[in-house]
């Protein structure tokens, strides 16, 4: 199992560390510089509304499917044919709720026009994530690595051509935020189609199965996952929405620009959690201990997170100048606060994944709901006075609370040896690495 974990981490980190930084720090920065802070802030706030409610496209099915297929791989054919039908039904629910909330927020034709395309992109992205969960559950990490970056590779090619490519007559027009959104729709669509073709062959898929009893069973079992994803998406993505309501589009754009590098670094923590969920799920199903796996990922994650946060805070000004050129100054104070969120986010991706695999969703949902309330309260208090910087402090406060709560509960529920695990002596670390290398050589 340790060999599977290390293999999965290697392939998915290799693929994503090549592609995702180019996307986040090249294409997204290029788009924001091309359209300006105000337009990008407008896009970012509407994108986050579509993102928050994309849980209605999934209702926790992806996490449920990863955990269930990891424990019962023989069910993949039944699940694929049944769950694809559920996804189509959930699309209608997602559209109704998202557009209703948009109307309540006072959206006009300009906002709804962008929201319509973003909901299509979110549906296709949700479909890709579900199809990838089948590869993860089967521990086919090489296939998962490929499809984890294919959409971004396609977006880089399309947006790169539109931003910096040769200007043929039919493309000789100013780049707009809609070009960016259209590129997402096309890339997600191609990736979803190819992922479906591959997994359908492995699952011997024949046709969609409309079994309402199966629908209800899956939705009932995945409901706690759905609530958790909704709450976590809300406290992670509500900041720019509140900024746009309490401040202005420009402040939301500054927050988005400062948040971008954190988003890039967070990708490393997320990628570590992708193989962790099926591995932890398999270990929990076999009633085996998880301490050995935790030791492999905990210290590298913390060294990376703390080191990255400190270095980025120290060199905040040159980093922001590199990304945003002469307009860098508003980003610096926001970035110096928000970047420290990588530390609690790293802890959350480890211990939150462990608690999810162990089925302790009640505790996670309570923590997530509390975190959301805390985030909203701090935002309401700080945004009117400090703008985007106040929102950054609210985000960091909420993330820290969630991480500490998960850490404490995971230690108690899984009886983790804190003395050996949280503060291991150097010779213990050396012994663990030596044993792991010997095991891999034997295999």
KEPA-533875 format. One line per 8 residues: number of its first residue (from 1); their letters; for each residue z, y, x of C-alpha. Coordinates in Angstrom, 1 decimal. Layout:
NUM	A	Z:Y:X | ...
This chain:
1	XXXXXXXX	0.0:0.0:0.0 | 0.7:2.4:2.9 | -2.7:1.6:4.3 | -4.3:2.4:1.0 | -2.4:5.7:0.8 | -3.4:6.8:4.3 | -7.0:5.8:3.7 | -7.1:7.7:0.5
9	XXXXXXXX	-5.5:10.8:2.1 | -8.0:10.7:5.0 | -11.1:10.6:2.9 | -10.1:13.0:0.2 | -8.7:15.5:2.8 | -11.8:15.2:5.0 | -14.2:15.9:2.1 | -12.2:18.7:0.5
17	XXXXXXXX	-11.1:20.5:3.7 | -14.8:20.9:4.6 | -16.0:22.1:1.2 | -13.2:23.8:-0.6 | -12.4:26.6:1.9 | -16.1:27.5:2.0 | -16.0:27.8:-1.8 | -12.8:29.7:-2.1
25	XXXXXXXX	-13.1:32.0:0.9 | -16.9:32.2:1.1 | -18.5:32.1:-2.4 | -15.5:33.3:-4.5 | -14.9:36.2:-2.1 | -18.6:37.0:-2.0 | -18.7:37.0:-5.8 | -15.7:39.4:-6.1
33	XXXXXXXX	-17.1:41.7:-3.4 | -20.4:41.7:-5.2 | -19.2:42.5:-8.7 | -16.0:44.5:-7.9 | -12.3:44.2:-8.6 | -12.5:45.4:-12.2 | -15.3:43.0:-13.3 | -13.7:40.1:-11.4
41	XXXXXXXX	-10.3:40.9:-12.9 | -11.9:40.8:-16.3 | -13.5:37.4:-15.6 | -10.3:36.1:-14.0 | -8.1:36.9:-17.0 | -10.5:35.2:-19.5 | -11.0:32.3:-17.1 | -7.2:31.7:-17.1
49	XXXXXXXX	-7.1:31.8:-20.9 | -9.8:29.1:-21.0 | -8.0:27.2:-18.2 | -4.6:27.2:-20.0 | -5.9:25.7:-23.2 | -8.1:23.1:-21.4 | -5.2:20.7:-21.9 | -6.5:20.4:-25.4
57	XXXXXXXX	-9.6:18.7:-23.9 | -7.4:16.1:-22.2 | -4.0:16.0:-23.9 | -2.6:14.2:-20.8 | -5.2:11.4:-21.0 | -6.3:11.8:-17.4 | -2.8:11.4:-15.9 | -2.0:8.6:-18.4
65	XXXXXXXX	-5.3:6.8:-17.5 | -4.7:7.1:-13.7 | -1.2:5.6:-14.1 | -2.3:2.9:-16.6 | -5.4:1.8:-14.7 | -3.4:1.6:-11.4 | -1.0:-0.7:-13.2 | -3.5:-2.6:-15.3
73	XXXXXXXX	-7.0:-2.4:-13.7 | -8.4:-5.0:-16.1 | -8.3:-2.4:-18.9 | -10.8:0.0:-17.4 | -13.8:-1.1:-19.6 | -11.8:-0.8:-22.8 | -10.3:2.5:-21.9 | -13.7:4.1:-20.7
81	XXXXXXXX	-15.5:3.3:-24.0 | -12.7:4.4:-26.1 | -11.5:7.5:-24.3 | -15.0:9.1:-24.0 | -15.1:9.2:-27.8 | -11.7:10.9:-27.8 | -12.9:13.5:-25.4 | -15.8:14.5:-27.7
89	XXXXXXXX	-13.4:14.9:-30.6 | -11.0:17.0:-28.5 | -13.8:19.5:-27.6 | -13.9:20.7:-31.2 | -10.1:21.3:-31.2 | -10.3:23.2:-27.9 | -13.0:25.5:-29.1 | -11.1:26.4:-32.3
97	XXXXXXXX	-7.8:27.1:-30.6 | -9.3:29.0:-27.6 | -11.4:31.3:-29.8 | -8.6:31.8:-32.2 | -6.2:33.0:-29.4 | -9.0:35.2:-28.1 | -9.3:36.8:-31.5 | -5.5:37.3:-31.7
105	XXXXXXXX	-5.7:39.0:-28.2 | -8.3:41.4:-29.6 | -11.4:40.1:-27.8 | -14.7:41.7:-28.6 | -18.3:40.5:-28.2 | -18.2:41.0:-24.4 | -15.1:38.9:-24.0 | -16.3:36.2:-26.4
113	XXXXXXXX	-19.7:36.0:-24.7 | -18.0:35.1:-21.4 | -15.4:32.9:-23.0 | -18.1:30.7:-24.6 | -19.7:29.8:-21.3 | -16.3:29.3:-19.7 | -15.2:26.8:-22.4 | -18.4:24.8:-21.7
121	XXXXXXXX	-17.6:24.8:-18.0 | -14.0:23.7:-18.7 | -15.1:20.8:-20.9 | -17.5:19.5:-18.2 | -14.7:19.9:-15.6 | -12.3:18.0:-17.8 | -14.8:15.3:-18.1 | -15.3:15.1:-14.4
129	XXXXXXXX	-11.5:14.8:-13.8 | -11.2:12.0:-16.4 | -14.0:10.0:-14.8 | -12.4:10.5:-11.4 | -9.1:9.2:-12.7 | -10.8:5.8:-13.1 | -11.7:5.8:-9.4 | -8.1:6.8:-8.5
137	XXXXXXXX	-6.6:4.1:-10.7 | -8.8:1.5:-9.1 | -7.8:2.9:-5.6 | -11.5:3.6:-4.9 | -10.7:6.7:-3.0 | -14.1:7.1:-1.2 | -15.8:7.5:-4.5 | -13.1:9.8:-5.7
145	XXXXXXXX	-13.5:11.9:-2.6 | -17.2:12.3:-3.2 | -16.9:13.4:-6.7 | -14.0:15.7:-5.9 | -16.3:18.0:-3.9 | -19.8:17.4:-5.4 | -19.4:20.1:-8.0 | -18.3:22.6:-5.4
153	XXXXXXXX	-21.2:21.7:-3.1 | -23.6:22.3:-5.9 | -22.0:25.7:-6.8 | -22.0:26.7:-3.1 | -25.8:26.0:-2.9 | -26.6:27.8:-6.2 | -24.3:30.9:-5.7 | -25.1:31.1:-2.0
161	XXXXXXXX	-28.8:31.3:-2.9 | -28.2:33.9:-5.6 | -25.9:36.0:-3.4 | -27.6:35.9:0.0 | -30.9:33.9:-0.4 | -34.4:35.3:-0.3 | -35.3:37.5:-3.3 | -38.3:35.9:-5.1
169	XXXXXXXX	-39.7:37.9:-8.0 | -37.9:35.9:-10.7 | -34.6:36.2:-8.9 | -35.0:39.9:-8.0 | -32.1:41.1:-10.0 | -28.5:42.2:-9.4 | -25.9:39.4:-9.2 | -23.6:39.4:-12.2
177	XXXXXXXX	-20.5:37.5:-13.1 | -22.6:35.5:-15.6 | -24.6:34.0:-12.7 | -21.3:32.8:-11.3 | -20.4:31.1:-14.6 | -23.8:29.6:-15.2 | -23.6:28.0:-11.7 | -20.3:26.4:-12.7
185	XXXXXXXX	-21.8:24.9:-15.9 | -24.8:23.4:-14.1 | -22.7:22.0:-11.2 | -20.1:20.4:-13.5 | -22.8:19.0:-15.7 | -24.6:17.2:-12.8 | -21.3:15.9:-11.3 | -20.1:14.5:-14.7
193	XXXXXXXX	-23.4:12.7:-15.2 | -23.5:11.1:-11.8 | -19.8:10.1:-12.0 | -20.3:8.5:-15.4 | -23.3:6.5:-14.0 | -21.2:5.1:-11.2 | -18.0:4.3:-13.1 | -20.0:2.9:-16.1
201	XXXXXXXX	-21.5:0.3:-13.8 | -18.2:-0.7:-12.4 | -16.6:-0.9:-15.9 | -19.6:-2.7:-17.4 | -19.8:0.1:-20.0 | -22.1:-0.6:-23.0 | -21.4:2.0:-25.7 | -18.8:4.4:-27.1
209	XXXXXXXX	-16.1:2.7:-29.2 | -14.8:4.6:-32.2 | -11.5:2.9:-32.8 | -9.0:5.3:-34.5 | -6.1:3.0:-33.9 | -6.9:3.0:-30.2 | -7.2:6.8:-30.4 | -3.8:7.2:-31.9
217	XXXXXXXX	-2.1:4.9:-29.4 | -3.7:6.7:-26.4 | -2.8:10.1:-27.8 | 0.8:9.1:-28.6 | 1.3:7.7:-25.1 | -0.4:10.6:-23.4 | 1.4:13.3:-25.4 | 4.2:13.9:-22.9
225	XXXXXXXX	1.6:14.3:-20.2 | -0.3:16.8:-22.3 | 2.8:18.9:-22.9 | 3.6:18.9:-19.2 | 0.1:19.9:-18.2 | 0.1:22.7:-20.8 | 3.4:24.1:-19.7 | 2.5:23.9:-16.0
233	XXXXXXXX	-0.9:25.5:-16.5 | 0.8:28.2:-18.5 | 3.4:29.2:-15.9 | 0.8:29.0:-13.1 | -1.9:30.9:-14.9 | -0.3:33.4:-17.2 | 0.3:36.1:-14.6 | -3.2:37.7:-14.7
241	XXXXXXXX	-3.2:37.5:-18.5 | 0.0:39.5:-18.6 | -1.2:41.8:-15.9 | -4.3:42.7:-17.9 | -2.2:43.3:-21.0 | 0.6:45.3:-19.3 | -1.4:47.0:-16.5 | -5.2:46.9:-16.2
249	XXXXXXXX	-8.2:44.8:-15.1 | -8.0:46.3:-11.6 | -4.4:45.0:-11.1 | -5.5:41.6:-12.4 | -8.4:41.7:-9.8 | -6.0:42.5:-7.0 | -3.7:39.7:-8.0 | -6.7:37.3:-8.1
257	XXXXXXXX	-7.8:38.4:-4.7 | -4.4:37.9:-3.1 | -3.9:34.6:-5.0 | -7.2:33.2:-3.6 | -5.9:32.1:-0.2 | -2.8:30.6:-1.8 | -5.2:28.7:-4.1 | -7.1:27.4:-1.0
265	XXXXXXXX	-3.9:26.3:0.7 | -2.6:24.7:-2.5 | -5.6:22.5:-2.5 | -4.2:20.6:0.5 | -1.0:19.8:-1.5 | -3.0:18.9:-4.6 | -5.2:16.5:-2.6 | -2.1:14.8:-1.1
273	XXXXXXXX	-0.9:14.2:-4.7 | -4.2:12.6:-5.9 | -3.7:9.2:-4.1 | 0.1:9.6:-4.4 | 0.0:9.2:-8.2 | -1.6:5.7:-8.3 | 0.3:4.6:-5.3 | 3.7:5.6:-6.8
281	XXXXXXXX	2.6:4.2:-10.1 | 1.8:0.8:-8.5 | 5.1:0.8:-6.6 | 7.1:1.7:-9.8 | 5.3:-1.1:-11.7 | 6.2:-3.6:-9.0 | 9.8:-2.2:-8.8 | 9.4:-1.4:-5.1
289	XXXXXXXX	11.1:1.4:-3.3 | 9.2:4.7:-2.7 | 11.2:6.0:0.3 | 8.8:4.7:2.9 | 5.8:6.5:1.2 | 7.8:9.7:0.8 | 8.7:9.7:4.5 | 5.0:9.6:5.3
297	XXXXXXXX	4.1:12.7:3.3 | 7.3:14.9:3.0 | 7.6:16.2:6.5 | 3.9:16.9:7.2 | 3.7:18.7:3.9 | 6.7:20.9:4.6 | 5.6:21.7:8.2 | 2.2:22.6:6.8
305	XXXXXXXX	3.6:24.7:3.9 | 6.2:26.6:5.9 | 4.0:27.2:8.9 | 1.1:28.4:6.7 | 3.3:30.7:4.7 | 4.9:32.4:7.7 | 1.6:32.8:9.6 | -0.2:34.2:6.6
313	XXXXXXXX	2.6:36.7:5.9 | 2.6:37.9:9.5 | -1.1:38.3:9.7 | -1.6:39.4:6.0 | -3.3:42.7:6.9 | -6.1:41.3:9.2 | -6.6:38.4:6.8 | -7.1:40.7:3.8
321	XXXXXXXX	-9.3:43.0:5.9 | -11.5:40.0:6.9 | -11.9:39.0:3.2 | -12.2:42.3:1.5 | -13.4:44.7:4.2 | -12.5:48.4:3.7 | -10.9:47.7:0.3 | -8.2:45.4:1.7
329	XXXXXXXX	-5.1:47.6:1.4 | -4.1:46.9:-2.2 | -4.1:43.1:-1.5 | -1.6:43.1:1.4 | 1.8:43.6:-0.3 | 0.8:41.2:-3.1 | -0.4:38.6:-0.7 | 2.8:38.8:1.5
337	XXXXXXXX	4.8:37.7:-1.5 | 2.5:35.3:-3.3 | 1.7:33.2:-0.2 | 5.2:31.8:0.0 | 4.5:30.0:-3.2 | 2.8:27.3:-1.1 | 6.3:25.9:-0.1 | 7.6:25.2:-3.7
345	XXXXXXXX	4.1:24.1:-4.7 | 4.1:21.5:-1.9 | 7.4:20.2:-3.1 | 6.2:20.1:-6.7 | 3.1:18.0:-5.8 | 5.3:15.4:-4.1 | 8.3:15.1:-6.3 | 6.6:16.1:-9.6
353	XXXXXXXX	4.1:13.3:-8.9 | 6.9:10.8:-8.2 | 8.7:11.7:-11.5 | 5.4:11.5:-13.4 | 4.6:8.0:-11.9 | 8.1:6.9:-12.8 | 7.7:8.0:-16.4 | 10.4:10.7:-16.3
361	XXXXXXXX	8.4:13.2:-18.3 | 11.2:14.4:-20.5 | 13.0:16.0:-17.6 | 9.7:17.4:-16.2 | 8.8:19.0:-19.6 | 12.3:20.6:-19.9 | 11.9:22.1:-16.4 | 8.4:23.3:-17.1
369	XXXXXXXX	9.3:25.0:-20.4 | 12.3:26.7:-18.6 | 10.0:27.8:-15.8 | 7.5:29.3:-18.2 | 10.2:31.3:-20.0 | 11.6:32.5:-16.6 | 8.1:33.5:-15.4 | 7.3:35.5:-18.6
377	XXXXXXXX	10.7:37.3:-18.5 | 10.4:38.3:-14.8 | 6.8:39.4:-15.4 | 7.8:41.6:-18.3 | 10.5:43.2:-16.2 | 8.5:43.7:-13.0 | 4.9:44.4:-14.0 | 5.5:47.8:-15.6
385	XXXXXXXX	7.2:49.0:-12.4 | 5.5:47.1:-9.6 | 2.2:46.0:-11.1 | 0.5:43.0:-9.2 | 3.3:42.8:-6.7 | 5.9:42.4:-9.5 | 3.8:39.6:-10.9 | 3.7:37.9:-7.5
393	XXXXXXXX	7.5:37.9:-7.3 | 7.6:36.4:-10.8 | 5.3:33.6:-9.8 | 7.3:32.9:-6.6 | 10.6:32.8:-8.6 | 9.2:30.4:-11.2 | 7.6:28.1:-8.7 | 10.9:27.9:-6.6
401	XXXXXXXX	13.0:27.0:-9.7 | 10.6:24.2:-10.7 | 10.5:22.7:-7.2 | 14.2:22.7:-6.7 | 14.8:21.2:-10.1 | 12.3:18.3:-9.4 | 13.8:17.7:-6.0 | 17.3:17.3:-7.3
409	XXXXXXXX	16.4:15.1:-10.2 | 14.1:12.8:-8.0 | 16.9:12.3:-5.5 | 19.3:11.3:-8.3 | 16.9:9.1:-10.3 | 15.3:7.2:-7.4 | 18.5:7.1:-5.4 | 16.7:8.6:-2.3
417	XXXXXXXX	18.8:8.4:0.9 | 19.1:12.1:1.5 | 20.6:11.9:5.0 | 17.9:9.7:6.3 | 15.1:11.1:4.2 | 15.6:14.9:4.0 | 17.1:15.4:7.5 | 15.9:12.4:9.5
425	XXXXXXXX	16.7:12.1:13.2 | 13.7:12.2:15.5 | 14.1:8.6:16.5 | 14.0:7.6:12.8 | 10.6:9.4:12.4 | 9.3:7.7:15.5 | 10.4:4.3:14.2 | 8.7:4.8:10.9
433	XXXXXXXX	5.4:5.8:12.5 | 5.6:2.9:14.9 | 6.2:0.4:12.1 | 3.4:1.8:10.0 | 0.9:1.6:12.9 | 1.9:-2.0:13.7 | 1.5:-2.9:10.0 | -2.0:-1.3:9.9
441	XXX	-3.0:-3.2:13.1 | -2.0:-6.5:11.6 | -3.9:-5.8:8.4
